[in-house]
Amino acid sequence: MRIAVVSDTHDRYPEDLPGRLRGADEIWHLGDVCEPEVLAEFESLGAPLIVVRGNNDSNPQWPVELTLTREGLTFHLVHIPPRHAPADARVLLHGHTHVPRDDLDVRGVRWLNPGCISFPRAGIRSFAWLTLAPGRLQRWETVAL
């Protein structure tokens, strides 16, 4: 399973981004979409689009946080990184910081951030590919835009 992970679009994204997400089994957006209409091209790709609400979003249909199971792994999606990962999470994905992240905490939970589509703080705009195999995270790849 291959999942495209984006965050912090803030109403804008590079023109070629939707095409780069083509072929994803799912697209996860980790918040700060701002206006929901900005997601129209992502939705038109046909892959399920899962969105969590960021601190700049007002869409009440998007949850503030979400726990998903894919390929036997539990993922926790949230915009603002919490102090601690939920007890059942093996992987925590967040946005908000505008900086890519791939860390392992003392409990063995992997913390991932794809970076941001707009207003980068690390000098690059980026998204990520999350590749899963049964029971394991096979690959996390941050892609510069």
HELIX and SHEET records of a PDB file:
HELIX    1   1 LEU A   17  ARG A   20  1                                   4    
HELIX    2   2 PRO A   36  LEU A   39  5                                   4    
HELIX    3   3 ALA A   40  GLU A   43  1                                   4    
SHEET    1   A 5 LEU A  49  VAL A  51  0                                        
SHEET    2   A 5 GLU A  26  HIS A  29  1                                        
SHEET    3   A 5 ARG A   2  VAL A   6  1                                        
SHEET    4   A 5 SER A 126  ALA A 133 -1                                        
SHEET    5   A 5 ARG A 136  ALA A 144 -1                                        
SHEET    1   B 5 GLU A  65  ARG A  70  0                                        
SHEET    2   B 5 LEU A  73  VAL A  78 -1                                        
SHEET    3   B 5 VAL A  91  HIS A  94  1                                        
SHEET    4   B 5 ARG A 110  ASN A 113  1                                        
SHEET    5   B 5 ARG A 101  LEU A 104 -1                                        
END                                                                             
